[in-house]
Structure formats: structure tokens, C-alpha cells
Amino acid sequence: MNVTIKDVAKRANVAPSTVSRVIADSPRISEKTKRKVRQAMKELGYHPNFIARSLASQATQVIGIVMPSAAEQALQNPFFPEVIRGISKAAHEKKYALQMSTGEKEEEIYEGVVDMLQGRRVDGVILLYSRINDKLMKYLQKNKFPFVVIGKPHQKEEQITHVDNDNYRAAKEAAQHLIELGHERIAFVGGNKKYLVTVDRLHGYEAALKEAGLPYREDYIMHEEFLQEGGQEAMKELLSLADPPTALVVADDLMALGVLKTLDEMGLRVPDDISIVSFNNTLLAEMSRPPLTSVDIHIFQLGYEATKSLIEKIANPNEPVKRIIIPHRIVKRFSCDYYRK
């Protein structure tokens, strides 16, 4: 049985026009009425038809951007302003505006985005992350809402358009660079394990060690958030080991800054005492002391290509699924040196 707006109106004891306004999230409707109508929608299993947007009046020319965490936290990491710069450029070229997710916690962000979609405030969405078992990604797929992921989807990869780097290869090359400099005790300081980017980079690092015949040591693997404090905590633990590492692969420039600060406090010098390869090649890598050897993942391009793909998808819902891989390169600076026995 197809549930209609009239059925919802009857259940909630309101006019059909009120139901339509609740779906569009009209400010003219009180919160109390919205709750009542949404409850009726839930009980009847009514889902607004997002896809019936062929009517010109339904296109908003707005793209939603979904952050992995509270915006104020995420935006401290230069990756996000740079990826948004790429998104903004491609959106501007096609006269699209941007709307950003808000909310502190994962659940709040999820609810905010669902409201954004149900209120038809955006034509499509870009996820700036890829998380294991992401509730929002499943919701977008189920409702056939146009979206693109920056990163590699955890499941149904072949059904989801995504723009990513080859993070496995990038991390493998980063570790190989240190191995070529004679380092054998190389640690990995990564971000949160629920993000696919962390998992891929860890696997790449492992592969480089294996190929070089070096042991993989659990105590050389550190996982923290991609934030400065995380880097400092991880570092102190690592360097207190009986045979501490002589080189580090650090998952992110911002984290590497925290690592540098901690090493400095501990009286250790980079690269004399310990070498570092980092990721993202943001301005931080150039400006840190010493300037960091970092893997450039062309962040601007990730955002730009994701937006172009999304706009194509909005214009043509039958657009084939794409997997776009943006190249990477190691930018060598002054944070790595030959291992001196």
C-alpha cells in the first residue's frame, strides 16, 4: 500500500497542506505540530519522495557538505578548508551554493543532514570522509539521494561514486622512503581506526615493512585523532619503549606538528635523532621547523572532482558510478635523514 500525504494528514489530524509544509521544514509550522506530523509519518512508514525533483521549482542549486565531526574541530585541520576550497570552485562554476552540516556529535550531524534532505534544502551531498558502517551513507543509498564520497566507501564501493587517493600505495611509498634511508625501526602514528583512510595507510605501511623483511610490531602502531594533542600522547608512549623507533610515518601534518613539539620538549632533534614523513602536504608542512617531508594528496583536486561528479549526478540520475583516484607524490624537505647507527 502506498502511503500518501492525505493518510499522514488524517493520522496527525491536520490538513494535507500542513504535512507538505512539515516535509519542507517550513518555519511557519510549530515544533509541536512538526513532531506530531513526523511521528505520524514514522508510524505509517511514509517517506517523502525526494527524487520527484524534476520540477524546476524543486531544484535548490545548493550542495550539502557533511563534516566528519563538529565543524569547529574539523576546521582546525587544514585538510578541510582546502578540500572546501576545491568544492567551492567547482560549485561556483556551475552556480551552486554550499550548505554545511552542523552538530557536535555524529548523531547530531546525522539528524541535521536528514533534516537538510527532507526539507529539500539541497540537491545533493558530499561526504568529506568515509567511516566504517556509516549510518548516513546507508540512509543516502536507501533513499537514492545523489551523493559523492571523498574517501573509499566501506561497503558497496562499486555502487558509490567516490573520489580518493591510493592511500595504501601512498603510505607504502612513505615507509619505503624511510627504509631506503636505512631505517629499520619505523613506527606508524595514525588517526582514528574507524576512518577508511587510516586503515588503508596502515596496510600500506605494513606492506612496505613486509617487503623489506622487517618485523611488524604492534607496539609501533599508535592510533589517535588527527589532532595535535593526539600526536603528543602517542609520542611519549612510543619513545618510552626499550628500543624506540628511529623514524615515523605520521598520518597527517597537523598531528606531525604535535609530534615535533613533543620531540622538542623531550630534547630530541628532527631529523638528527628521529626522521618523520607526514601526509597531506598542507602549508603546515612547509612552515614547520624543520619543514616536513610530506605526501601531497592534492586536496583541492579531491574537492573539485567530487563536486563535478555530484553536479553531473544531480543533472542526470542515471550517471554511471565513478571511482576517481587523485595522484599523490612525496615532497621531500628536511625532516628525514639517513639512519646513523
C-alpha positions as CSV (number, residue, x, y, z in Angstrom):
1,M,0.0,0.0,0.0
2,N,1.3,3.4,-1.0
3,V,1.0,5.9,1.9
4,T,0.1,9.4,0.8
5,I,0.3,12.8,2.3
6,K,-3.5,12.6,2.9
7,D,-3.1,9.4,5.0
8,V,-0.4,11.2,7.1
9,A,-2.7,14.3,7.5
10,K,-5.6,12.1,8.7
11,R,-3.4,10.2,11.2
12,A,-1.9,13.5,12.6
13,N,-5.3,15.3,12.4
14,V,-4.0,18.2,10.3
15,A,-4.6,19.5,6.8
16,P,-2.6,17.9,3.9
17,S,-1.0,21.3,3.3
18,T,0.4,21.3,6.8
19,V,2.0,17.9,6.1
20,S,3.7,19.3,3.0
21,R,5.0,22.3,5.0
22,V,6.4,20.0,7.6
23,I,8.2,18.0,4.9
24,A,9.6,21.3,3.6
25,D,10.5,22.2,7.2
26,S,8.6,25.5,7.0
27,P,9.3,27.9,9.8
28,R,5.6,28.7,9.8
29,I,4.7,25.4,11.5
30,S,5.2,25.0,15.2
31,E,7.7,22.5,16.6
32,K,4.8,20.7,18.4
33,T,2.9,20.2,15.1
34,K,6.1,19.1,13.3
35,R,6.7,16.5,15.9
36,K,3.1,15.2,15.6
37,V,3.3,15.0,11.8
38,R,6.7,13.3,11.8
39,Q,5.5,10.8,14.3
40,A,2.6,10.0,12.0
41,M,5.0,9.7,9.1
42,K,7.1,7.3,11.1
43,E,4.1,5.2,12.2
44,L,2.8,4.9,8.6
45,G,6.2,4.4,7.1
46,Y,5.8,7.4,4.9
47,H,9.0,8.7,3.1
48,P,8.8,11.9,1.2
49,N,9.6,11.4,-2.5
50,F,13.0,13.2,-2.7
51,I,13.5,12.1,-6.3
52,A,10.5,13.9,-7.7
53,R,12.6,17.0,-8.2
54,S,12.3,17.2,-12.0
55,L,10.1,20.1,-11.5
56,A,12.3,23.2,-11.8
57,S,10.9,24.7,-8.7
58,Q,12.3,21.8,-6.6
59,A,15.9,22.3,-7.6
60,T,17.7,24.4,-5.0
61,Q,21.1,24.8,-6.7
62,V,22.6,24.1,-3.3
63,I,25.1,21.3,-2.4
64,G,25.3,20.0,1.2
65,I,28.8,19.4,2.7
66,V,29.0,16.8,5.5
67,M,31.8,17.1,8.0
68,P,33.1,14.1,10.0
69,S,32.8,15.8,13.3
70,A,31.9,19.2,14.8
71,A,32.9,21.9,12.2
72,E,35.0,23.9,14.7
73,Q,37.1,20.8,15.4
74,A,37.4,19.6,11.8
75,L,38.3,23.0,10.5
76,Q,41.3,23.2,12.7
77,N,42.8,20.7,10.3
78,P,44.0,22.4,7.1
79,F,42.7,19.4,5.1
80,F,39.1,20.6,5.4
81,P,39.4,24.3,4.4
82,E,41.5,23.2,1.4
83,V,39.0,20.5,0.3
84,I,36.2,23.0,0.7
85,R,38.1,25.5,-1.5
86,G,38.1,22.8,-4.2
87,I,34.4,22.1,-3.7
88,S,33.6,25.9,-3.7
89,K,35.5,26.4,-7.0
90,A,33.6,23.6,-8.9
91,A,30.3,24.7,-7.3
92,H,30.8,28.3,-8.3
93,E,31.5,27.3,-11.9
94,K,28.0,25.7,-12.1
95,K,26.3,28.4,-10.0
96,Y,25.7,26.2,-7.0
97,A,25.8,27.4,-3.4
98,L,27.0,25.4,-0.4
99,Q,25.4,24.4,2.9
100,M,27.5,22.8,5.7
101,S,26.4,20.2,8.2
102,T,26.3,21.4,11.8
103,G,26.2,19.5,15.0
104,E,28.7,18.4,17.6
105,K,28.3,14.7,17.7
106,E,27.9,12.0,15.0
107,E,24.2,11.6,15.8
108,E,23.5,15.3,15.7
109,I,25.2,15.6,12.3
110,Y,23.2,12.7,11.0
111,E,19.9,14.2,12.2
112,G,20.9,17.6,10.8
113,V,21.7,16.1,7.3
114,V,18.4,14.1,7.3
115,D,16.5,17.3,8.0
116,M,18.5,19.0,5.3
117,L,17.4,16.3,2.8
118,Q,13.8,16.0,4.0
119,G,13.4,19.8,3.9
120,R,14.7,19.7,0.3
121,R,17.3,22.3,1.1
122,V,20.0,20.7,-1.0
123,D,20.1,18.9,-4.4
124,G,22.9,16.5,-3.4
125,V,25.5,15.9,-0.7
126,I,29.3,15.4,-0.5
127,L,30.7,13.4,2.5
128,L,34.1,14.7,3.4
129,Y,35.1,11.4,5.0
130,S,34.5,7.6,4.8
131,R,33.7,5.8,8.0
132,I,33.2,2.1,8.8
133,N,29.5,1.3,9.0
134,D,28.4,4.9,8.4
135,K,24.7,5.3,9.1
136,L,24.3,8.4,6.9
137,M,25.9,6.7,3.9
138,K,23.3,3.9,4.2
139,Y,20.5,6.4,4.6
140,L,21.6,8.2,1.4
141,Q,21.8,5.0,-0.6
142,K,18.4,3.7,0.7
143,N,16.7,6.9,-0.3
144,K,18.6,7.1,-3.6
145,F,19.7,10.7,-2.8
146,P,22.5,12.0,-5.0
147,F,25.8,11.9,-3.1
148,V,29.5,11.6,-3.5
149,V,32.1,10.4,-1.0
150,I,35.7,11.8,-0.6
151,G,37.4,8.6,0.5
152,K,36.8,4.9,-0.1
153,P,33.4,3.7,0.9
154,H,33.5,0.9,3.5
155,Q,30.9,-1.3,1.7
156,K,29.3,-1.4,-1.8
157,E,32.2,0.5,-3.2
158,E,31.2,-0.3,-6.7
159,Q,27.8,1.3,-6.2
160,I,29.0,4.6,-4.8
161,T,30.7,7.4,-6.7
162,H,33.8,8.4,-4.7
163,V,37.0,10.4,-5.1
164,D,40.1,9.2,-3.3
165,N,43.8,8.8,-3.3
166,D,45.5,5.4,-3.4
167,N,46.2,5.7,0.3
168,Y,47.6,2.2,0.5
169,R,50.3,3.0,-2.1
170,A,51.0,6.4,-0.7
171,A,51.7,5.1,2.8
172,K,53.7,2.2,1.3
173,E,55.9,4.7,-0.6
174,A,56.3,6.9,2.5
175,A,57.6,3.9,4.6
176,Q,59.8,2.8,1.7
177,H,61.4,6.2,1.6
178,L,62.5,5.8,5.2
179,I,63.6,2.2,4.6
180,E,65.8,3.4,1.7
181,L,67.4,5.9,4.2
182,G,68.4,2.8,6.2
183,H,65.7,2.9,8.9
184,E,64.5,-0.4,10.3
185,R,62.6,0.6,13.3
186,I,59.7,2.6,11.8
187,A,56.6,3.5,13.7
188,F,53.1,4.5,12.4
189,V,51.2,7.3,14.1
190,G,47.7,7.2,12.6
191,G,44.3,8.7,13.1
192,N,41.1,7.1,14.1
193,K,40.7,3.5,13.0
194,K,37.0,3.9,12.1
195,Y,38.1,6.0,9.1
196,L,39.0,4.1,5.9
197,V,41.9,6.4,5.2
198,T,43.6,5.3,8.4
199,V,43.0,1.6,7.7
200,D,44.4,1.9,4.1
201,R,47.5,3.8,5.2
202,L,48.2,1.3,7.9
203,H,48.0,-1.5,5.4
204,G,50.4,0.3,3.1
205,Y,52.9,0.8,5.9
206,E,52.6,-2.9,6.8
207,A,53.2,-4.0,3.2
208,A,56.4,-1.9,3.0
209,L,57.8,-3.5,6.1
210,K,56.9,-6.9,4.9
211,E,58.6,-6.4,1.5
212,A,61.7,-5.2,3.2
213,G,61.7,-8.2,5.6
214,L,61.2,-6.0,8.6
215,P,59.0,-7.2,11.5
216,Y,55.6,-5.6,12.1
217,R,55.4,-4.5,15.7
218,E,52.1,-3.8,17.4
219,D,53.8,-1.5,19.9
220,Y,55.0,0.7,17.0
221,I,51.4,1.4,15.9
222,M,49.7,4.4,17.5
223,H,46.1,5.5,16.8
224,E,44.8,8.8,17.9
225,E,42.5,11.5,16.5
226,F,44.1,13.7,13.8
227,L,44.7,16.4,16.3
228,Q,47.8,17.9,17.9
229,E,47.2,16.6,21.4
230,G,46.8,13.1,20.0
231,G,50.2,13.3,18.4
232,Q,51.8,14.3,21.7
233,E,50.2,11.5,23.7
234,A,51.2,8.9,21.2
235,M,54.7,10.1,21.0
236,K,55.5,9.9,24.7
237,E,54.3,6.3,24.8
238,L,56.3,5.3,21.8
239,L,59.6,6.8,22.8
240,S,59.5,5.2,26.2
241,L,59.9,1.7,24.6
242,A,63.1,-0.2,25.2
243,D,64.1,0.0,21.6
244,P,62.3,3.1,20.3
245,P,61.7,3.8,16.6
246,T,64.2,5.9,14.6
247,A,61.6,7.0,12.1
248,L,57.9,7.8,12.0
249,V,55.2,7.7,9.4
250,V,52.6,10.2,10.7
251,A,49.1,10.2,9.2
252,D,48.6,13.9,9.0
253,D,50.6,17.2,9.0
254,L,48.6,18.6,11.9
255,M,49.5,15.6,14.0
256,A,53.1,15.8,12.9
257,L,53.2,19.3,14.4
258,G,52.2,17.9,17.8
259,V,54.9,15.2,17.4
260,L,57.5,17.8,16.6
261,K,56.5,19.8,19.7
262,T,56.7,16.7,21.9
263,L,60.1,15.7,20.5
264,D,61.4,19.2,21.1
265,E,60.2,19.0,24.8
266,M,62.0,15.7,25.1
267,G,65.2,17.2,23.8
268,L,65.1,15.1,20.6
269,R,66.0,16.6,17.2
270,V,64.5,16.0,13.8
271,P,66.0,14.6,11.6
272,D,69.2,14.0,13.6
273,D,67.6,11.8,16.3
274,I,64.4,10.8,14.5
275,S,63.0,11.1,10.9
276,I,59.4,11.9,10.0
277,V,57.3,11.5,6.9
278,S,53.9,13.1,7.1
279,F,50.7,13.3,4.9
280,N,48.7,16.0,3.1
281,N,51.4,18.5,2.3
282,T,49.5,21.4,3.7
283,L,51.0,24.8,4.4
284,L,51.9,23.4,7.9
285,A,54.4,21.0,6.3
286,E,56.2,23.9,4.7
287,M,56.1,26.2,7.7
288,S,57.0,23.8,10.4
289,R,60.6,23.6,11.8
290,P,62.2,21.7,10.2
291,P,59.9,21.7,7.1
292,L,58.3,18.3,6.8
293,T,58.7,15.7,4.1
294,S,55.0,15.1,3.3
295,V,52.9,13.2,0.9
296,D,51.0,15.6,-1.3
297,I,47.5,14.2,-1.9
298,H,46.2,17.2,-4.0
299,I,43.4,18.1,-1.5
300,F,42.0,20.9,-3.7
301,Q,41.6,18.4,-6.6
302,L,39.7,15.9,-4.3
303,G,37.1,18.5,-3.5
304,Y,36.9,19.8,-7.1
305,E,36.4,16.4,-8.7
306,A,33.9,15.3,-6.1
307,T,31.8,18.4,-6.8
308,K,31.9,18.0,-10.6
309,S,30.8,14.3,-10.2
310,L,28.0,15.3,-7.9
311,I,26.7,18.0,-10.2
312,E,26.7,15.5,-13.1
313,K,24.8,13.1,-10.9
314,I,22.2,15.7,-10.0
315,A,21.7,16.7,-13.7
316,N,21.4,13.0,-14.7
317,P,20.4,10.5,-12.0
318,N,21.4,7.7,-14.4
319,E,25.0,8.9,-14.5
320,P,27.2,5.8,-14.1
321,V,29.1,5.2,-10.8
322,K,32.6,6.6,-10.9
323,R,35.8,5.9,-8.9
324,I,38.2,8.8,-9.3
325,I,41.7,8.3,-8.0
326,I,43.7,11.5,-7.5
327,P,47.5,11.1,-7.8
328,H,49.9,11.7,-4.9
329,R,53.6,12.4,-4.6
330,I,56.2,12.7,-1.8
331,V,57.5,16.2,-1.3
332,K,61.0,15.8,0.2
333,R,62.0,18.5,2.7
334,F,64.2,18.4,5.8
335,S,62.5,16.0,8.3
336,C,64.2,12.8,7.0
337,D,67.8,11.8,7.2
338,Y,69.9,8.6,6.7
339,Y,69.9,6.4,9.8
340,R,73.1,6.7,11.7
341,K,73.9,3.6,13.7
